């Protein structure tokens, strides 16, 4: 597969295909949680990446933390699937990528491109 086709498949319309985004409505300082999904864990030692961040994760007083887990932390009912957009789980309400603040979208895209070796 060519690099262009791979990028189109993994980033349709410039949006990461294999993430799930959550907003806990400000219950914690790391209001937004991103669960990176898909089959990349062979590159991360079997770990699945999760990103927690505030509205301005790159600001000196902002929050942007990475964690990794052996399992997908938002999986519902023993499957790999998380809740549908608009539904709630322990991470907050699932939202579309476009609903994230612009700065958060940039951070997510940078991490996503690294995971999928698109940089």
ABEGO torsion letter per residue (X at the ends): XBAAAAAAAABBGGBBABBBBBBAGGABABABBBBBBEBAAAAAGGBBBBBBBBABAABAABBBBBBBBABBAABBGGBABBBBBGBBBAAEBBBBAAABBAAAAAAAAAAAAAAAGAX
